[in-house]
Amino acid sequence: MGRYRARDLLLPPSLLSMARVPLAVAFVLWLNHPWVELAVLALAGATDVADGWWARRFGQVTATGAVVDPITDKLFVLTVVAALIASERLSVWSFALLATRELGELPLVLWWALSHRKRRARAEQPMANLPGKAATVLQFATVAHALFHGRFTDELLWATAVAGALAAVSYWVRDLRG
């Protein structure tokens, strides 16, 4: 995968990843319009799938893309969460359950940021894996449910929290082994 290069930001996978930033703005602009919010969530999810597929399919996997993708994911999710909290459709407690994976990842990401060796290894080892993808799907499903019902179901919240915890543990295990 190699080095971080600015020109890699212009590759289609990176452009697909970066499309989540204006989608986050669109979510805020169309807040309290559930069908539009759902469409924005679906588009963001589609870009999340398409960027990785494109990169692998056309040999455009880059260190830059491996960093841009999770950053734009987090920016999108944090914007959506902030908007839902502001509109009182999401409580802080519900956010904590939704963000179990991210809360579990945070110390690992800080460790990478402070360790030159870990940063280099991170550029060669993308974060996404099956537990992480499952957690993402459940996060999207839980938020989509709340858009139309104004609240989360306990079952979806807890399933999302468990999937997030499993994903975080899998990232830690992979990193400590590798």
Secondary structure, DSSP 8 states (H G I E B T S, - for coil): -----GGGGGSHHHHHHHTHHHHHHHHHHTTT-HHHHHHHHHHHHHHHHHHHHHHHHTT---HHHHHHHHHHHHHHHHHHHHHHHHTTSS-HHHHHHHTHHHHHHHHHHHHHHH-HHHHHHHHHS-S--HHHHHHHHHHHHHHHHHHHHSS--HHHHHHHHHHHHHHHHHHHHHHHH-
